[in-house]
Amino acid sequence: MYTLLIEHAVNDFDAWKRSFDSDPADRAGSGVVSYRVSKPVDDSQRVLIELDFAERERAESMLDTLRTRVWSGPGRPASLDGMPDARIVESLEAKVL
């Protein structure tokens, strides 16, 4: 399992969430098998997103799509504040206790 971890500042969470829910990058069509959206308890102006993929190549392609089509250019959501930080990680172990 590969996870695209994204963290970015937002100036209006509700507007950002509407944009996220409109799914401009076509999560399902891009290979996302599950996702989580979180906010730090001490910073309501930041959002953490975890997008899970079965294949690394799909995660890399999604990151490229986000960087070139969603986070930049005329379609960039006004609710984003700065450029998001993103990286792809590989799950090595998971256990439910």
Summary of the structure (lengths in Angstrom):
residues: 97
radius of gyration: 13.4
end to end distance: 19.6
largest distance: 45.5
contacts: 248
relative contact order: 0.32
helix: 28%
strand: 36%
